[in-house]
Amino acid sequence: MSIPYSASGAVPLSTPRGQDDKGPRITRIETFATPLIGFLRVTTADGAQGWGQVSTYNSDITAQILHRQVAPWALGRGVDALEDVIAEIPLREHKYPGTYLCRAMAGLDTAVWDLRGKVAGKPVAALLGGAAGKIRAYASSMRRDITPEAEAARLIGLRDAHGFDAFKVRVGAECGQDRDEWPGRTEAIIPAIRRALGDDAALLVDGNSGFSPKRAIAVGHMLQDNGYEHFEEPCPYWELEQTAEVSAALSMDVAGGEQDWDLQNWRRMIALKSVDIVQPDVLYVGGMIRAMQVAQMGHAAGLPCTPHAANLSMVTIFTMHLLRAVPNPGRYLELSIEGDDYYPWQRDLFTSDPYRVENGHVTVTDAPGWGVEINPEWLAKSSYSVSDWAR
């Protein structure tokens, strides 16, 4: 598929734009997608290439949006104009704002960062002002369909095998309107995990927009009594005032923002003091450039940045590089503990394992770009689309 016009039909690709762009021009954008995951390859006029990823979930739809509403503004531009292009796309596509546009922009952004890193011979973290190195990780459970006892047992196993000393579990029900996954589970799992892992473990929970302020505050007091340090997305994420009410009532950190793609909403969230920790998702917010902007907003307000990274696609690799570069990194990286049995679509994505855990830490290598190679066999099974520059 080759699409020569923007979604609005306003500007043909052959129209001269960015005449002063520096760096080789982008001539081809390819996507390799399934309904759950989509990778992207950018090629420049001199043959350099970089790999990125559109957001997980409905990635096949996101890939279509990328070719319709992102590629037309990027093809023919110099790779050094990425910051300008990422700022320009929401303006050019102002009739179509929203999460899908940002999820598509993230593919372009992350692919160009990989290309830049490969050309410079540096990891992306170094291009962003940081460096390769180790990051403390927390073992992040995605499951609610598990008893407190079974959850505690598997976290102990991960601690003993990989040295994790920080863990996150789920409470309530996702967007549950104060319902629990089953009656009494929240009250049971909070003390059970603390007893199992001991006083020295750093413990976090995720409410996934599950509670009203009243219920969230009650759960928060239980968490505080059991020494938890991080309460994520306690109230519906779009109800910033509700989350601010919870933050004001608790002494522990309230975190949020994973779903938010609108930078104006981020400014409002921070101004309302809704959260104590900002949690942009690199792929939901629109890529590394916009994630760095959110981190910088948080830094200006004295808030640490602990990004959302809930699966083992490239999003956690992006987040690792981000945490090595931002001025306000949080205490740890979110590292999903769900394997191929829970997320079978994660299987065989890469030619090597970029998520090896040693003593509770993962490592950003000094390999150029993202430092990872996508499995050619996976690519061969995906749906392929391409947009070319109409010179």
C-alpha positions in Angstrom: 0.0 0.0 0.0 1.3 3.4 -0.9 -0.8 6.4 0.2 0.3 9.8 -1.4 -2.0 12.2 0.5 -2.8 13.2 4.0 -6.2 12.1 5.5 -7.6 15.5 4.7 -6.2 15.5 1.2 -4.7 18.9 1.8 -1.0 18.4 0.9 0.4 16.0 -1.7 3.7 14.4 -0.8 5.3 16.1 -3.7 4.7 19.5 -2.3 8.0 21.0 -1.1 8.1 21.2 2.6 11.0 21.6 5.1 13.5 22.8 2.5 15.9 23.6 5.2 15.6 20.2 6.9 19.0 18.8 7.8 20.0 15.1 7.5 19.0 12.6 4.9 15.3 12.7 3.9 12.9 10.0 4.8 11.9 8.2 1.7 10.0 5.1 2.9 7.9 4.1 5.9 6.9 0.5 6.3 4.7 -1.2 8.9 4.5 -4.8 10.0 1.4 -5.3 12.0 -1.0 -7.7 13.8 -4.0 -6.7 15.8 -1.9 -6.7 18.9 1.5 -5.3 17.9 3.0 -3.3 15.0 6.6 -2.5 14.1 7.7 0.2 11.8 10.8 0.7 9.6 12.0 4.1 8.3 14.4 4.3 5.4 16.3 7.5 4.3 17.6 8.5 0.9 21.1 7.3 1.8 19.8 3.8 2.8 20.0 4.2 6.6 17.2 2.5 8.5 15.6 2.5 11.9 13.0 0.4 13.7 10.3 1.6 16.0 6.8 0.5 17.2 3.3 1.8 17.1 1.4 1.3 20.2 0.3 -2.2 21.2 -3.4 -3.2 20.9 -5.4 -2.5 17.7 -2.0 -2.0 16.1 -3.3 -2.9 12.7 -5.7 0.0 13.0 -3.0 2.3 14.2 -0.8 1.3 11.3 -3.5 2.4 8.9 -3.7 5.8 10.7 0.1 6.1 10.5 0.1 5.7 6.7 -2.9 8.1 6.3 -2.1 10.8 8.9 1.5 10.6 9.9 3.5 9.4 6.9 2.4 12.2 4.6 3.9 14.8 6.9 7.2 12.9 7.5 8.1 11.6 4.0 10.6 13.9 2.3 11.6 15.5 5.6 15.1 15.3 7.0 15.6 13.0 9.9 16.9 15.9 12.0 13.5 17.6 11.6 11.8 14.9 13.7 11.1 17.3 16.6 9.4 19.8 14.1 7.5 17.0 12.4 6.2 15.6 15.7 5.0 19.1 16.7 3.5 19.8 13.3 1.4 16.6 12.9 -1.3 17.4 15.6 -1.7 20.8 14.0 -2.0 19.5 10.4 -4.4 16.8 11.6 -6.3 19.0 14.0 -9.6 17.6 12.9 -8.5 14.1 14.1 -7.0 14.5 17.5 -6.8 11.7 19.9 -5.1 8.6 21.2 -4.8 6.8 17.8 -2.9 9.7 16.2 -0.5 9.7 19.1 -0.1 5.9 19.0 0.8 6.2 15.3 3.1 9.2 15.8 5.0 7.0 18.3 6.0 4.6 15.6 7.6 7.3 13.5 9.3 8.9 16.5 10.8 5.7 17.8 12.0 4.5 14.4 13.8 7.8 13.7 15.5 7.7 17.1 16.8 4.2 16.3 18.1 5.4 12.9 19.8 8.4 14.6 21.4 6.1 17.1 22.7 3.7 14.5 24.1 6.5 12.4 25.8 8.1 15.4 26.9 4.7 16.8 25.3 5.5 20.1 22.4 4.2 22.2 19.3 6.4 22.1 19.8 7.1 25.8 23.1 8.9 24.9 21.4 10.9 22.2 18.8 12.1 24.8 21.6 13.3 27.1 21.9 10.1 29.3 24.0 7.0 29.0 23.9 3.2 28.9 23.7 1.5 32.3 21.7 -0.4 34.8 18.1 0.4 36.0 16.4 -1.0 39.1 13.2 -2.8 38.0 10.0 -3.7 39.8 8.2 -6.9 39.1 4.9 -5.8 37.7 1.9 -8.2 37.9 -0.8 -7.7 35.3 -3.2 -10.2 36.8 -6.3 -10.0 38.9 -7.5 -13.5 38.2 -5.1 -14.8 40.9 -5.5 -15.4 44.6 -3.4 -13.5 47.1 -1.6 -16.7 48.0 -0.7 -17.6 44.4 0.4 -14.1 43.7 2.7 -14.0 46.7 4.2 -17.4 45.8 5.1 -16.3 42.3 6.6 -13.0 43.5 8.7 -14.8 46.0 9.9 -17.1 43.2 10.9 -14.0 41.1 12.7 -12.5 44.1 14.7 -15.6 44.7 15.5 -16.2 41.0 16.2 -12.7 39.8 16.8 -10.5 42.9 13.8 -8.3 42.6 13.2 -6.1 45.7 10.2 -4.2 44.4 6.8 -5.5 43.3 3.4 -4.3 42.0 0.1 -6.0 42.3 -3.5 -5.2 41.2 -6.3 -4.2 43.5 -10.0 -3.5 42.8 -11.4 -4.2 39.4 -10.4 -2.4 36.2 -12.7 0.6 35.8 -14.7 -1.3 38.5 -16.8 1.5 40.1 -15.8 0.3 43.5 -16.4 -3.4 42.7 -13.6 -5.8 43.5 -12.4 -8.6 41.2 -14.2 -10.8 43.7 -15.5 -9.8 47.2 -12.7 -9.2 49.7 -9.8 -9.6 47.3 -8.4 -6.1 47.9 -8.5 -6.4 51.7 -6.9 -9.8 51.5 -4.0 -9.2 49.0 -2.7 -6.0 50.6 -1.5 -7.6 53.9 -0.8 -11.0 52.2 1.9 -9.6 49.9 3.5 -7.6 52.7 3.7 -10.7 55.0 5.1 -12.9 52.2 7.8 -10.5 51.0 8.7 -8.9 54.3 9.3 -5.4 55.5 12.2 -4.6 53.2 10.4 -5.1 49.9 9.1 -2.0 48.1 5.5 -2.6 47.3 3.2 -0.9 44.8 -0.4 -1.3 43.7 -2.4 -0.4 40.6 -6.1 0.5 40.9 -6.7 0.8 37.1 -9.3 3.5 37.5 -11.3 1.2 39.8 -12.4 3.4 42.7 -14.4 6.4 43.8 -12.5 8.9 45.9 -14.1 7.6 49.1 -13.2 4.0 48.4 -9.7 4.9 47.1 -8.9 6.8 50.2 -10.0 3.9 52.4 -7.9 1.5 50.3 -5.0 4.0 50.5 -5.1 3.9 54.3 -4.9 0.2 54.2 -1.9 0.5 51.9 -0.2 3.0 54.1 -0.8 0.8 57.2 1.0 -2.0 55.3 3.9 0.1 54.2 3.1 0.4 50.5 4.6 3.4 48.7 2.9 3.8 45.4 -0.9 3.9 44.6 -1.4 4.0 40.8 -4.5 5.3 39.0 -6.9 5.0 42.0 -9.8 6.8 40.3 -11.1 7.0 36.7 -8.0 8.5 35.0 -10.1 11.1 33.2 -11.5 12.4 36.5 -8.4 14.5 37.5 -10.2 16.2 40.4 -11.1 12.8 41.9 -7.5 11.7 41.8 -6.4 15.1 43.3 -8.8 14.5 46.2 -7.1 11.1 46.9 -3.6 12.6 46.6 -4.5 15.3 49.1 -5.9 12.7 51.6 -2.9 10.3 51.6 0.7 10.5 52.7 1.8 7.9 50.2 2.6 8.6 46.5 -0.3 8.6 44.1 0.8 7.9 40.5 -1.0 8.3 37.1 -1.1 9.4 33.6 -0.4 6.3 31.6 -3.5 6.8 29.4 -3.0 10.5 28.8 -1.9 11.6 25.3 -2.9 15.3 25.4 0.0 17.5 26.6 -2.6 20.1 27.7 -4.2 17.5 29.9 -0.8 16.7 31.4 -0.3 20.4 32.3 -3.7 20.4 34.0 -3.0 17.2 35.8 0.2 18.6 37.2 -1.3 22.0 38.1 -4.1 20.3 40.0 -1.6 18.2 41.9 -3.5 15.1 41.0 -0.4 12.9 41.1 2.9 12.7 42.9 4.5 10.6 40.2 4.0 11.2 36.4 3.6 8.0 34.3 3.7 8.7 30.6 3.6 5.7 28.3 6.0 6.3 25.5 3.7 4.7 22.9 0.4 6.1 24.2 1.7 9.7 24.5 3.3 9.8 21.0 6.9 8.8 21.3 10.1 9.8 23.0 10.0 13.5 22.3 6.5 13.9 23.9 7.4 11.5 26.7 10.5 13.7 27.5 8.2 16.8 27.4 6.0 15.2 30.1 9.0 14.2 32.2 10.3 17.8 31.9 6.9 19.1 33.0 7.0 16.8 36.0 10.6 17.8 36.8 9.6 21.5 36.8 7.0 20.7 39.4 9.3 18.5 41.5 7.7 15.2 40.4 9.6 12.0 39.5 8.8 10.1 36.3 8.1 6.4 36.5 6.7 5.6 33.0 4.1 3.0 32.2 5.5 0.0 30.4 3.1 -2.9 30.7 4.4 -5.5 28.3 7.6 -6.9 26.8 7.3 -5.4 23.3 9.7 -2.5 22.4 7.8 -0.2 24.8 9.9 -1.3 27.8 13.1 -0.9 25.8 12.0 2.7 25.0 11.3 3.3 28.6 14.7 1.9 29.7 16.4 4.5 27.5 14.1 7.2 28.7 14.8 6.5 32.4 18.6 6.7 31.7 18.1 10.2 30.2 15.4 12.2 32.1 16.5 14.5 34.9 13.8 13.1 37.3 13.8 9.3 36.9 11.6 7.4 39.3 12.9 4.8 41.7 12.5 1.9 39.2 11.4 0.6 35.8 8.1 -1.2 35.4 8.9 -4.7 34.1 6.0 -7.0 33.3 6.4 -10.5 34.8 3.8 -11.9 32.4 5.3 -14.4 30.0 4.1 -16.0 26.8 1.4 -18.0 28.6 -0.4 -14.8 29.5 0.7 -12.6 26.5 1.4 -15.2 23.8 1.8 -12.4 21.2 5.1 -11.5 23.0 6.6 -14.7 21.8 9.6 -14.5 19.5 9.5 -10.8 18.9 13.3 -10.3 19.1 16.4 -12.3 18.1 17.8 -12.0 21.7 16.4 -11.2 25.1 16.7 -7.5 26.0 15.1 -7.9 29.4 17.5 -10.1 31.3 17.2 -9.3 35.0 20.2 -9.6 37.3 20.0 -8.6 41.0 16.8 -6.9 40.3 18.2 -4.7 37.5 18.0 -4.6 33.7 20.7 -3.0 31.5 20.6 -0.4 28.7 23.5 -1.6 26.5 25.8 0.7 24.6 24.7 -0.8 21.3 23.6 1.7 18.7 19.9 2.8 18.6 17.6 0.6 20.7 20.1 -2.2 20.7 17.6 -4.9 19.7 16.8 -6.7 16.5 13.3 -7.7 15.5 12.8 -11.4 14.6 12.6 -11.7 10.8 10.3 -14.8 11.2 7.8 -12.7 13.1 7.9 -10.0 10.5 7.3 -12.5 7.7 4.0 -13.4 9.4 2.7 -9.9 9.8 0.6 -7.7 7.6 2.8 -5.3 5.5 2.1 -1.8 4.3 4.4 0.9 2.8 4.3 4.6 2.1 6.9 6.0 -0.3 8.0 9.6 -0.9 6.6 10.8 -4.2 9.6 12.9 -5.3 
